[in-house]
Amino acid sequence: MAGLSKPASVRHVTLSLLPPEIHLEIASWLSTPDLSSLSRTASFFHDILTPRLYRRALAYKVPKTGSSVLYWATCFRRTSVIKILLEIGSDTFEEYDVKEALESAAEWGYLDAVEIFLNRPSKLSASENGHFAFYLALTGGHMPVARYLCNAGADLRKLYCEELYVLHEVARNADMEALRFVLDIGVEIGEINNLNQTALHIAAGIGHYQMVQFLLEKGADVSAIDSFGFTTLFHAASVDRRFKAPQPDSLTERAAIIKLLVACGVNMSASDANDLTVLHYVCKFGWTDVTRILIKAGADVSLRSGASRVTPLHCAVEGNQVDIVTELLSAHANPNVANDLGRIPLHLAVKWDNVAIADLLLSVSDTTYTDKHGWSTLHHAAVSGNVRVIDALLKKGDVISLPNGSDDEFTLHKLVRSRHVDLVEAFLEAGADMTLEEVQNLTAFDVAIETGQASVVDLFLYYGYDPSDIDGLSLPLHRAVSKGDEAIVSLLIDSGADVHSVNTRGMSALHLACIDGHEDIVDTLMEWDADPDLEDEDGWSPLMHALHNGYTDIAELMIGELDDSILISLMQQAIELDSGDRILQCLIDLNPVIVSNRDSDGATLLHLAAAWDNAPAIRALVDGGADILAVDNKTRTPLHIAALDARPSAVQALLEARHDPDIRDGKGKTALHHAAAAKCLQSAMLLINHGANPVALDTTGLTPLHRIVLALILHPPTSSFEDDDIPDFVCRLMDGFHIVKTLIQHGADPLDVGNVEYSAVQAAEVGSNMVLVDFIIQAYENAQYFQMIGDGVPKEMLVAWKLNEEEEEEEEEEEEEEHYEDDS
């Protein structure tokens, strides 16, 4: 039954020992929940009702498992209940129910219960159904029960078809009595389990000396091999870590077992399925005490084994087992025995950077021994970057030479990274290839530059490396400049590096120095006549990069005694760049007066910034003291230029700098006149929102509304436009109509003739642009309507005015229809 345990003591059968389900049924029969109230009628209850209750209990099943009440009684060792159940229900229980109960009794070691099952009338016998119960009794250590079942006819040999190995189990349980009994009843001492293991394998594995000795005396095969190729010696040494077994409290007993096995003729050099001996394994695992035991027992400490033909010393190095190496060397293991690759243990210790082991082996190994690739200990030390070993070997007098072959082509790279200059020089002198590139396209020379090793760079140059070769993804000089290493830069230039060479982006070394702000390198490059005006693929010179990044000291160094014309040219270039405001700020800081300079047309730098629509440049110039009201030779301010050229960002920047929006040029035009003529809605809206006069007259008497109407008349849509021009043309045309509407909404009168004796509407009519005429009239009427609302005109008058308009429109439509009929 699930969750059952052995009872503390055996009790006489009482009602309280019956299953709780029977209690409930009794209570329902007697119509009372309290059975104790029936104590006065206990005799009556026992004599009359108890048999009835037991007959009822025959049908009881243990919850979840479905086991019978007989199994339940056995688990709690209720022998009286078992007897009664068997007497009244011998025909009721199935053979399976009784067999299950018998096996439970054998497993718990309840001999009295076992006797009841086999002596009472039941449906089983030991010779037919007691084999598994016999197995359970033996493996559970219940020898009285086991002997009883054996005498009753139970047969262990009938269990092997079910892969139940009694001899191995009792050996694993360290049960000497059971082991002797099993052998006495005829079980073969050489029987093997599903892993081809004998009882001797098990006994040796758990470290049970007495059992091992007994089995050997009985003739157990000391050389038997299991499925893994393990002899009993492997198990005695605890090599089989996949199958956990109880470990002895002391290694003394395990040492005695190993000696006993050796004395009985076990092969110390036998190997397993991997062709490794037991000593190889324990050396790799780091079991120092077992290693010591095997060595004292006579194991060969220099034996080559396994597919890689390794010695125990190789295995100890692989497992980084310092103590094991010490034990093996103390046992005179040969440190110069090589594996299948020709590598001695010292090679592996250096290659894997096992420093402590390498120190132990250096004094006893042949450091000049080379493997199949021609690599000595010094080569392996170089690859691993083991500076301590390298120093020790060089002091010892070892000489470097290039190996015959290599499984690592980038030894020189690793030497450079290890910063061992002497060894780098030795490799270069031996003729190492300096042009090999790693995955990152880096040569060893690049690595020296990246790590800032000027002395190593000097070595490469001495041995003939060309500093102007494009190695990897950049020139050596560019790489050194990017690292900011002035010493290496000087070395490269002195060795012939071209200061004018450019990379794939058209940048010279001077460009990079200015970008990163390396003033000392800029000074060096300028001494070697590097060109400060050379432009990269983006049109930027080194000086512009320096100014853009705010390195004014570098800029002053490069500008020197340059005259104002060059500075102005630089400022003009900066204005033409999207991010040239920082350059302007630096140049203004260097020469504040230059912001007032004018060109031959009288235009200032602020005029140029407005023409380029460069708002950041405008702010930089204004902050630097530029006059926002300065006029060119045509008396136009920067705001006029921005409006005329449709530059809304510049218009906004100038207005934010408090530029007067109504200032006039030589022809009396305001910025709004120019914005309207350019059909730039954004500029027009900015000007109007900043207070520009929408009805200002120029010297010819034209208002901004006249200008936009004339602009729309002069550019009607035609079929001559290319497909790519149509979207832009349509947008500009729509902007023009929006400007007309906006000007009218802000007070411009399309019917006012001004000083030119024709109104904006008349101009549109003359231009035969009836769409524009209708649009102007509609916009004007809407503006009047909203103006009347704003003036507080009564609602009745507004309705009457609107109805009058509609009547006039209807009359006009009727006249047109009559005219059409007359023509027909």
Summary of the structure (lengths in Angstrom):
residues: 824
radius of gyration: 53.7
end to end distance: 115.2
largest distance: 143.7
contacts: 2625
relative contact order: 0.02
helix: 57%
strand: 1%
